[in-house]
Amino acid sequence: MGPSLLTHLRPFPRRRADDASVHAGATTICPYPDDVISLSHLGIAYKALGLAEDARATFEMVLRRDPDHVPALEQFALLEVEQERWAEAIATASRALTLAPTSIIARMALGLAYVGAGDWLRAFEQYRALGEVDLRPQQCSSSS
C-alpha cells in the first residue's frame, strides 16, 4: 500500500482575512473555496480525516455564508454529536429538520444527540420517525 494522502498535502496560504481569523491555530491543508458547496465538502473531508476543529471552523464558515445550507447543518450536527456537545447538536439537527423534514441524516443526528443528553423518549420519537420516511424515488412530472 502506498503513502497516505496526508503525506502529499501541504498547507496553502489562506485567501481572506476572515477565514484566517476563524481558523487561528487550526491545521489547514487546503485553500478555502469560495462557494458553500465546495466549502461544505471541505468540512466533510476534514471531519473524515479526524481534523475536528478544522471541520468545525469550516462548517461555521459555511453557515455564516448560507445559514440554510442543509448538508452543512447535517454534518455539523453529526460532528457535534461526536464531540458530545449535546445541546448544540440538538439545535443544529433541529434546524436542519426544519429546513428539510425528510432528512435522514439530521433525524439520526437528532436521535443520537437526545440519547447523549439522556432524553430517551425524544430519541425514540426520532428513530420511530426514521421508519416513516418514504425512501422511494420520487417521480418527476413533465409539463407539456
Contact map, one row per residue, 1 for C-alpha under 8 A:
111000000000000000000000000000000000000000000000000000000000000000000000000000000000000000000000000000000000000000000000000000000000000000000000
111100000000000000000000000000000000000000000000000000000000000000000000000000000000000000000000000000000000000000000000000000000000000000000000
111110100000000000000000000000000000000000000000000000000000000000000000000000000000000000000000000000000000000000000000000000000000000000000000
011111110000000000000000000000000000000000000000000000000000000000000000000000000000000000000000000000000000000000000000000000000000000000000000
001111111000000000000000000000000000000000000000000000000000000000000000000000000000000000000000000000000000000000000000000000000000000000000000
000111111000000000000000000000000000000000000000000000000000000000000000000000000000000000000000000000000000000000000000000000000000000000000000
001111111000000000000000000000000000000000000000000000000000000000000000000000000000000000000000000000000000000000000000000000000000000000000000
000111111100000000000000000000000000000000000000000000000000000000000000000000000000000000000000000000000000000000000000000000000000000000000000
000011111110000000000000000011000000000000000000000000000000000000000000000000000000000000000000000000000000000000000000000000000000000000000000
000000011111000000000000000011000000000000000000000000000000000000000000000000000000000000000000000000000000000000000000000000000000000000000000
000000001111100000000000000111100000000000000000000000000000000000000000000000000000000000000000000000000000000000000000000000000000000000000000
000000000111110000000000000111100000000000000000000000000000000000000000000000000000000000000000000000000000000000000000000000000000000000000000
000000000011111000000000000000100000000000000000000000000000000000000000000000000000000000000000000000000000000000000000000000000000000000000000
000000000001111110110000000000110000000000000000000000000000000000000000000000000000000000000000000000000000000000000000000000000000000000000000
000000000000111110100000000000110000000000000000000000000000000000000000000000000000000000000000000000000000000000000000000000000000000000000000
000000000000011111110000000000000000000000000000000000000000000000000000000000000000000000000000000000000000000000000000000000000000000000000000
000000000000011111111000000000000000000000000000000000000000000000000000000000000000000000000000000000000000000000000000000000000000000000000000
000000000000000111111100000000000000000000000000000000000000000000000000000000000000000000000000000000000000000000000000000000000000000000000000
000000000000011111111110000000010000000000000000000000000000100000000000000000000000000000000000000000000000000000000000000000000000000000000000
000000000000010111111111000000000000000000000000000000000000000000000000000000000000000000000000000000000000000000000000000000000000000000000000
000000000000000011111111000000000000000000000000000000000000000000000000000000000000000000000000000000000000000000000000000000000000000000000000
000000000000000001111111000000000000000000000000000000001000100000000000000000000000000000000000000000000000000000000000000000000000000000000000
000000000000000000111111111100000000000000000000000001001000000000000000000000000000000000000000000000000000000000000000000000000000000000000000
000000000000000000011111110000000000000000000000000000000000000000000000000000000000000000000000000000000000000000000000000000000000000000000000
000000000000000000000011111000000000000000000000000000000000000000000000000000000000000000000000000000000000000000000000000000000000000000000000
000000000000000000000011111100000000000000000000000011000000000000000000000000000000000000000000000000000000000000000000000000000000000000000000
000000000000000000000010111110000000000000000000001001000000000000000000000000000000000000000000000000000000000000000000000000000000000000000000
000000000011000000000010011111100000000000000000000001000000000000000000000000000000000000000000000000000000000000000000000000000000000000000000
000000001111000000000000001111100000000000000000000000000000000000000000000000000000000000000000000000000000000000000000000000000000000000000000
000000001111000000000000000111110000000000000000000000000000000000000000000000000000000000000000000000000000000000000000000000000000000000000000
000000000011111000000000000111111000000000000000000000000000000000000000000000000000000000000000000000000000000000000000000000000000000000000000
000000000000011000100000000001111100001000000000000000000000000000000000000000000000000000000000000000000000000000000000000000000000000000000000
000000000000000000000000000000111111011000000000000000000000000000000000000000000000000000000000000000000000000000000000000000000000000000000000
000000000000000000000000000000011111011000000000000000000000000000000000000000000000000000000000000000000000000000000000000000000000000000000000
000000000000000000000000000000001111111000000000000000000000000000000000000000000000000000000000000000000000000000000000000000000000000000000000
000000000000000000000000000000001111111100000000000000000000010011001000000000000000000000000000000000000000000000000000000000000000000000000000
000000000000000000000000000000000011111110000000000000000000000000000000000000000000000000000000000000000000000000000000000000000000000000000000
000000000000000000000000000000001111111111000000000000000000000000000000000000000000000000000000000000000000000000000000000000000000000000000000
000000000000000000000000000000011111111111100000000000000110010000000000000000000000000000000000000000000000000000000000000000000000000000000000
000000000000000000000000000000000001111111110000000000000110010000000011000000000000000000000000000000000000000000000000000000000000000000000000
000000000000000000000000000000000000111111111000000000000000000000000000000000000000000000000000000000000000000000000000000000000000000000000000
000000000000000000000000000000000000011111111100000000100100000000000000000000000000000000000000000000000000000000000000000000000000000000000000
000000000000000000000000000000000000001111111110000001110110000000000000000000000000000000000000000000000000000000000000000000000000000000000000
000000000000000000000000000000000000000111111111000000100000000000000000001000000000000000000000000000000000000000000000000000000000000000000000
000000000000000000000000000000000000000011111111100000100000000000000000000000000000000000000000000000000000000000000000000000000000000000000000
000000000000000000000000000000000000000001111111111101100000000000000000000000000000000000000000000000000000000000000000000000000000000000000000
000000000000000000000000000000000000000000111111111101100000000000000000000000100000000000000000000000000000000000000000000000000000000000000000
000000000000000000000000000000000000000000011111111000000000000000000000000000000000000000000000000000000000000000000000000000000000000000000000
000000000000000000000000000000000000000000001111111000000000000000000000000000000000000000000000000000000000000000000000000000000000000000000000
000000000000000000000000000000000000000000000111111100000000000000000000000000000000000000000000000000000000000000000000000000000000000000000000
000000000000000000000000001000000000000000000111111111100000000000000000000000000000000000000000000000000000000000000000000000000000000000000000
000000000000000000000000000000000000000000000110011111110000000000000000000000100000000000000000000000000000000000000000000000000000000000000000
000000000000000000000000010000000000000000000000001111111000000000000000000000000000000000000000000000000000000000000000000000000000000000000000
000000000000000000000010011100000000000000100110001111111100000000000000000000000000000000000000000000000000000000000000000000000000000000000000
000000000000000000000000000000000000000001111110001111111110000000000000000000000000000000000000000000000000000000000000000000000000000000000000
000000000000000000000000000000000000000000100000000111111111000000000000000100100000000000000000000000000000000000000000000000000000000000000000
000000000000000000000110000000000000000000000000000011111111100000000000000000000000000000000000000000000000000000000000000000000000000000000000
000000000000000000000000000000000000001101100000000001111111110000000000000000000000000000000000000000000000000000000000000000000000000000000000
000000000000000000000000000000000000001100100000000000111111111000000001100100000000000000000000000000000000000000000000000000000000000000000000
000000000000000000000000000000000000000000000000000000011111111100000000000000000000000000000000000000000000000000000000000000000000000000000000
000000000000000000100100000000000000000000000000000000001111111110000000000000000000000000000000000000000000000000000000000000000000000000000000
000000000000000000000000000000000001001100000000000000000111111111101001000000000000000000000000000000000000000000000000000000000000000000000000
000000000000000000000000000000000000000000000000000000000011111111111001100000000000000000000000000000000000000000000000000000000000000000000000
000000000000000000000000000000000000000000000000000000000001111111100000000000000000000000000000000000000000000000000000000000000000000000000000
000000000000000000000000000000000001000000000000000000000000111111100000000000000000000000000000000000000000000000000000000000000000000000000000
000000000000000000000000000000000001000000000000000000000000011111111000000000000000000000000000000000000000000000000000000000000000000000000000
000000000000000000000000000000000000000000000000000000000000011111111000000000000000000000000000000000000000000000000000000000000000000000000000
000000000000000000000000000000000000000000000000000000000000001001111100100000000000000000000001001000000000000000000000000000000000000000000000
000000000000000000000000000000000001000000000000000000000000011001111111100000000000000000000000000000000000000000000000000000000000000000000000
000000000000000000000000000000000000000000000000000000000000000000011111110000000000000000000001001100000000000000000000000000000000000000000000
000000000000000000000000000000000000000100000000000000000000000000001111111000000000000000000000000000000000000000000000000000000000000000000000
000000000000000000000000000000000000000100000000000000000010011000001111111100000000000000000000000000000000000000000000000000000000000000000000
000000000000000000000000000000000000000000000000000000000010001000011111111110000000000000011011000000000100000000000000000000000000000000000000
000000000000000000000000000000000000000000000000000000000000000000000111111111000000000000011001000000001100100000000000000000000000000000000000
000000000000000000000000000000000000000000010000000000000000000000000011111111100000000000000000000000000000000000000000000000000000000000000000
000000000000000000000000000000000000000000000000000000010010000000000001111111110000000010010000000000000000000000000000000000000000000000000000
000000000000000000000000000000000000000000000000000000000000000000000000111111111000000111011000000000000100110000000000000000000000000000000000
000000000000000000000000000000000000000000000000000000000000000000000000011111111100000010000000000000000000100000000000000000000000000000000000
000000000000000000000000000000000000000000000010000100010000000000000000001111111110000010000000000000000000000000000000000000000000000000000000
000000000000000000000000000000000000000000000000000000000000000000000000000111111111110110000000000000000000000000000000000000000000000000000000
000000000000000000000000000000000000000000000000000000000000000000000000000011111111110010000000000000000000100110010000000000000000000000000000
000000000000000000000000000000000000000000000000000000000000000000000000000001111111100000000000000000000000000000000000000000000000000000000000
000000000000000000000000000000000000000000000000000000000000000000000000000000111111100000000000000000000000000000000000000000000000000000000000
000000000000000000000000000000000000000000000000000000000000000000000000000000011111110000000000000000000000000010010000000000000000000000000000
000000000000000000000000000000000000000000000000000000000000000000000000000000011111111110000000000000000000000000000000000000000000000000000000
000000000000000000000000000000000000000000000000000000000000000000000000000000011001111111000000000000000000000011011000000000000000000000000000
000000000000000000000000000000000000000000000000000000000000000000000000000000000000111111100000000000000000000010001000000000000000000000000000
000000000000000000000000000000000000000000000000000000000000000000000000000010010000111111110000000000000000000000000000000000000000000000000000
000000000000000000000000000000000000000000000000000000000000000000000000000111111000111111111000000000000000110010000000000000000000000000000000
000000000000000000000000000000000000000000000000000000000000000000000000000010000000011111111100000000000000110011000000000000000000000000000000
000000000000000000000000000000000000000000000000000000000000000000000000000000000000001111111110000000000000000000000000000000000000000000000000
000000000000000000000000000000000000000000000000000000000000000000000000110110000000000111111111000000000000000000000000000000000000000000000000
000000000000000000000000000000000000000000000000000000000000000000000000110010000000000011111111100000000110110000000000000000000000000000000000
000000000000000000000000000000000000000000000000000000000000000000000000000000000000000001111111110000000100010000000000000000000000000000000000
000000000000000000000000000000000000000000000000000000000000000000000000100000000000000000111111111000000000000000000000000000000000000000000000
000000000000000000000000000000000000000000000000000000000000000000010100110000000000000000011111111110100100000000000000000000000000000000000000
000000000000000000000000000000000000000000000000000000000000000000000000000000000000000000001111111111100110000000000000000000000000000000000000
000000000000000000000000000000000000000000000000000000000000000000000000000000000000000000000111111110000000000000000000000000000000000000000000
000000000000000000000000000000000000000000000000000000000000000000010100000000000000000000000011111110000000000000000000000000000000000000000000
000000000000000000000000000000000000000000000000000000000000000000000100000000000000000000000001111111100000000000000000000000000000000000000000
000000000000000000000000000000000000000000000000000000000000000000000000000000000000000000000001111111100000000000000000000000000000000000000000
000000000000000000000000000000000000000000000000000000000000000000000000000000000000000000000000100111110000000000000000000000000000100000000000
000000000000000000000000000000000000000000000000000000000000000000000000000000000000000000000001100111111110000000000000000000000000000000000000
000000000000000000000000000000000000000000000000000000000000000000000000000000000000000000000000000001111111000000000000000000000100100000000000
000000000000000000000000000000000000000000000000000000000000000000000000010000000000000000000000000000111111100000000000000000000000000000000000
000000000000000000000000000000000000000000000000000000000000000000000000110010000000000000001101100000111111110000000000000000000000000000000000
000000000000000000000000000000000000000000000000000000000000000000000000000000000000000000001000100000111111111000000000000001101100000000000000
000000000000000000000000000000000000000000000000000000000000000000000000000000000000000000000000000000011111111100000000000001100100000000000000
000000000000000000000000000000000000000000000000000000000000000000000000010011001000000011001000000000001111111110000000000000000000000000000000
000000000000000000000000000000000000000000000000000000000000000000000000000010000000000011001100000000000111111111000000001001000000000000000000
000000000000000000000000000000000000000000000000000000000000000000000000000000000000000000000000000000000011111111100000011111100000000000000000
000000000000000000000000000000000000000000000000000000000000000000000000000000001000000000000000000000000001111111110000001000000000000000000000
000000000000000000000000000000000000000000000000000000000000000000000000000000001001011011000000000000000000111111111000001000000000000000000000
000000000000000000000000000000000000000000000000000000000000000000000000000000000000010001000000000000000000011111111111011000000000000000000000
000000000000000000000000000000000000000000000000000000000000000000000000000000000000000000000000000000000000001111111111001000000000000000000000
000000000000000000000000000000000000000000000000000000000000000000000000000000001001010000000000000000000000000111111110000000000000000000000000
000000000000000000000000000000000000000000000000000000000000000000000000000000000000011000000000000000000000000011111110000000000000000000000000
000000000000000000000000000000000000000000000000000000000000000000000000000000000000000000000000000000000000000001111111000000000000000000000000
000000000000000000000000000000000000000000000000000000000000000000000000000000000000000000000000000000000000000001111111111000000000000000000000
000000000000000000000000000000000000000000000000000000000000000000000000000000000000000000000000000000000000000001100111111100000000000000000000
000000000000000000000000000000000000000000000000000000000000000000000000000000000000000000000000000000000000000000000011111110000000000000000000
000000000000000000000000000000000000000000000000000000000000000000000000000000000000000000000000000000000000001001000011111111000000000000000000
000000000000000000000000000000000000000000000000000000000000000000000000000000000000000000000000000000000000011111100011111111100000000000000000
000000000000000000000000000000000000000000000000000000000000000000000000000000000000000000000000000000000000001000000001111111110000000000000000
000000000000000000000000000000000000000000000000000000000000000000000000000000000000000000000000000000000000001000000000111111111000000000000000
000000000000000000000000000000000000000000000000000000000000000000000000000000000000000000000000000000000011011000000000011111111100000000000000
000000000000000000000000000000000000000000000000000000000000000000000000000000000000000000000000000000000011001000000000001111111110000000000000
000000000000000000000000000000000000000000000000000000000000000000000000000000000000000000000000000000000000000000000000000111111111000000000000
000000000000000000000000000000000000000000000000000000000000000000000000000000000000000000000000000000000010000000000000000011111111100000000000
000000000000000000000000000000000000000000000000000000000000000000000000000000000000000000000000000000010011000000000000000001111111100000000000
000000000000000000000000000000000000000000000000000000000000000000000000000000000000000000000000000000000000000000000000000000111111100000000000
000000000000000000000000000000000000000000000000000000000000000000000000000000000000000000000000000000000000000000000000000000011111110000000000
000000000000000000000000000000000000000000000000000000000000000000000000000000000000000000000000000001010000000000000000000000001111111000000000
000000000000000000000000000000000000000000000000000000000000000000000000000000000000000000000000000000000000000000000000000000000001111100000000
000000000000000000000000000000000000000000000000000000000000000000000000000000000000000000000000000000000000000000000000000000000000111110000000
000000000000000000000000000000000000000000000000000000000000000000000000000000000000000000000000000000000000000000000000000000000000011111000000
000000000000000000000000000000000000000000000000000000000000000000000000000000000000000000000000000000000000000000000000000000000000001111100000
000000000000000000000000000000000000000000000000000000000000000000000000000000000000000000000000000000000000000000000000000000000000000111110000
000000000000000000000000000000000000000000000000000000000000000000000000000000000000000000000000000000000000000000000000000000000000000011111000
000000000000000000000000000000000000000000000000000000000000000000000000000000000000000000000000000000000000000000000000000000000000000001111100
000000000000000000000000000000000000000000000000000000000000000000000000000000000000000000000000000000000000000000000000000000000000000000111110
000000000000000000000000000000000000000000000000000000000000000000000000000000000000000000000000000000000000000000000000000000000000000000011111
000000000000000000000000000000000000000000000000000000000000000000000000000000000000000000000000000000000000000000000000000000000000000000001111
000000000000000000000000000000000000000000000000000000000000000000000000000000000000000000000000000000000000000000000000000000000000000000000111
